[in-house]
Amino acid sequence: MDIPSPAYVFDLPRIRENCGMLAALRDEGGCRVVHALKAFAVPQVFPLLREFLDGCCASGPWEAQLAHEFFGGEILTCAPAYSPADIEALLPIATHLDFNSPGQWARYREVVMDHSRFRSGALRCGLRINPQCSTGPVPLYDPCAPGSRLGAPRELLDGADLTGISGLHFHTLCEQGLPDLETTLAAVDDQFGDLLRREEIRWLNMGGGHWITQPDYDRAGLARVVAQVRDTYGLEAVWLEPGEAAVLHAGELHATVLDTFRNGGTDVAILDVSATAHMPDVLEMPYRPEVTLRDGTPGEAPGVRPHTWRLGGSTCLAGDVIGDYAFPSPLVPGDRLVFGDMAQYTVVKSSFFNGVAHPAIILRDENGTLDIVREFGYPDFRHRYLPGG
Ligand SMILES: Cc1ncc(COP(=O)(O)O)c(C=O)c1O
């Protein structure tokens, strides 16, 4: 089968390999590892993820519902704030409910502690802490930036009633290695070590952002750190909730050149995909994705090959530009391009902006067989505004 364009293609063998590394870490370190749905949430892939992982991390009731229906296992929920309706929806299905501030916990403590699942131990509650220890270079992705909305700094906890809270949670990293986690853990110990040593605190969730499945990540070191943390504080469980680690290098976005022209010395190619609608982190982070022609010829840095092209998206946004790439020969309409590493934070953030065609979702198995699990059309666009078929 020829791959249609535009299309995301997710590589199941690569996801299996990534998840194998996460499961090995869990076994070596004696921790629990869940998949953060915010990074990748294609339910057709959940059975594969579930073979290796303990469950999901959800950002609120909708992701929790998806996890409950299609994933199974643990559901760890954490949001900057919950509405009363969120709490009502989460109480029957979440296994961990983490609160972002002592104020949120005070607001919902009574209703939560009264619930049969809390009383039976099926539901545990935690508090997200903020160690105010920035280790990442990009402020947009730094939960420890000054004035952050994410997690309680230590001064907010002095005098707070934490009755019913049995765990602490921090998430401070983004695509980072073990040394940054160790730096963070030192700050956590400095500021929250007394709480972690309290008898009623039974678990610690060390969030996501661990680039565990990158080839040079020190996985053996992380297993040692996890065990150390558990022993230091006498915890029952240490949790990790990576998102992108499970699907790193496991996605492609296939695109087609629709038009080419020259503007003031720049060769421009308009594609049937969009940076803002289909790979928004390219603009938000920002970053430069790898791209190849369908025959594998890479797009290189401008000037490295004779023909440099500005690859532009298909929306009206002036800055809907993926980047400038050099190729051995000119691009022409109909040429196919493949963007790499397009599984994490793509489909979960994509939009129907301008009503541009949304890429199909395709799974590729170990035999190379392709399964188109979702195609999009005008009815999907209309459904955003109108109920019914
Ligand atoms: C609370 C929390 N947990 C886990 C994650 C997953 O992070 P990543 O996909 O970088 O591993 C995030 C990402 O923003 C997060 O905010």
The ligand as an ORCA input file, in Angstrom:
! r2SCAN-3c Opt
* xyz 0 1
  C       3.018     16.590     34.971
  C       3.661     16.009     33.750
  N       3.991     14.710     33.755
  C       4.569     14.133     32.672
  C       4.836     14.842     31.522
  C       5.458     14.138     30.340
  O       6.645     14.721     29.939
  P       7.513     14.120     28.743
  O       6.615     13.832     27.614
  O       8.468     15.226     28.412
  O       8.209     12.918     29.264
  C       4.516     16.212     31.487
  C       4.806     17.025     30.289
  O       4.596     18.195     30.211
  C       3.889     16.807     32.627
  O       3.531     18.102     32.619
*
